Amino acid sequence: VAELLILRGDMPRSLAHCTSEVQAFLEQVANQRSAETQRRAGELAASLRFGRIEDVLETGLHNYLTRFITRINDIGDRIATDFLLPVTA
């Protein structure tokens, strides 16, 4: 079940599929400030695309998901800064 919900890119609600979509959307709306956000999203998407369930379970499911949440929150904060907050002089 963990593999299905985390690593299966063909499953629309999996973490792998969702992060791949985030990466694709960021590429479509890229601006001068978003390169680092794109890089981090791409890195996270790649780690899920090429990840193995054995590595997830070895890390511990709770620890793996906690680290994922931290990384996705960082990407969300960067999206807000890059696209939603006003540019200061």
C-alpha positions as CSV (number, residue, x, y, z in Angstrom):
1,V,0.0,0.0,0.0
2,A,2.8,2.4,0.8
3,E,4.4,1.9,-2.6
4,L,1.1,2.5,-4.3
5,L,0.5,5.8,-2.4
6,I,4.0,7.1,-2.5
7,L,6.0,5.8,-5.5
8,R,3.5,4.9,-8.2
9,G,3.6,7.7,-10.8
10,D,0.6,6.1,-12.6
11,M,-1.6,6.6,-9.6
12,P,-3.2,10.1,-9.7
13,R,-3.2,10.6,-6.0
14,S,0.3,9.2,-5.3
15,L,3.1,11.5,-4.0
16,A,5.1,10.7,-7.1
17,H,2.3,11.8,-9.5
18,C,1.5,14.9,-7.6
19,T,5.1,16.1,-7.3
20,S,5.6,15.4,-11.0
21,E,2.6,17.6,-11.8
22,V,4.0,20.4,-9.5
23,Q,7.3,20.2,-11.4
24,A,5.5,20.4,-14.8
25,F,3.4,23.4,-13.7
26,L,6.4,25.2,-12.4
27,E,8.1,24.8,-15.7
28,Q,5.1,26.3,-17.5
29,V,5.0,29.4,-15.3
30,A,8.7,29.9,-14.7
31,N,10.0,33.4,-14.0
32,Q,13.3,35.1,-13.1
33,R,12.9,34.2,-9.5
34,S,11.7,30.6,-9.7
35,A,14.8,28.7,-10.8
36,E,15.6,27.4,-7.3
37,T,12.0,26.4,-6.7
38,Q,12.0,24.5,-9.9
39,R,15.2,22.8,-9.0
40,R,13.9,21.6,-5.6
41,A,10.6,20.4,-7.1
42,G,12.5,18.5,-9.8
43,E,14.8,17.0,-7.2
44,L,11.9,15.8,-5.1
45,A,10.0,14.5,-8.1
46,A,13.1,12.6,-9.3
47,S,13.6,11.1,-5.8
48,L,10.1,9.7,-6.0
49,R,10.2,8.6,-9.6
50,F,13.4,6.6,-9.1
51,G,12.8,5.7,-5.4
52,R,12.4,2.2,-4.2
53,I,10.0,1.0,-1.5
54,E,12.9,-0.8,0.2
55,D,14.6,2.6,0.7
56,V,11.4,4.1,2.1
57,L,10.9,1.2,4.5
58,E,14.6,1.2,5.5
59,T,14.3,4.9,6.4
60,G,11.1,4.3,8.2
61,L,7.7,5.2,6.8
62,H,7.1,7.9,9.4
63,N,10.6,9.5,8.9
64,Y,10.3,9.3,5.2
65,L,6.9,11.1,5.2
66,T,8.0,13.7,7.7
67,R,11.0,14.5,5.5
68,F,8.7,14.7,2.4
69,I,6.3,17.1,4.2
70,T,9.2,19.3,5.2
71,R,10.5,19.4,1.6
72,I,7.0,20.0,0.1
73,N,6.3,22.8,2.6
74,D,9.6,24.4,1.6
75,I,8.6,24.2,-2.1
76,G,5.2,25.7,-1.2
77,D,6.8,28.6,0.7
78,R,9.1,29.2,-2.3
79,I,6.1,29.2,-4.7
80,A,4.4,31.8,-2.5
81,T,7.6,34.0,-2.6
82,D,8.3,33.5,-6.3
83,F,4.8,33.9,-7.7
84,L,2.3,35.3,-5.1
85,L,4.1,37.8,-2.9
86,P,4.8,41.3,-4.2
87,V,8.4,42.0,-5.4
88,T,10.1,44.4,-3.0
89,A,12.6,46.9,-4.4
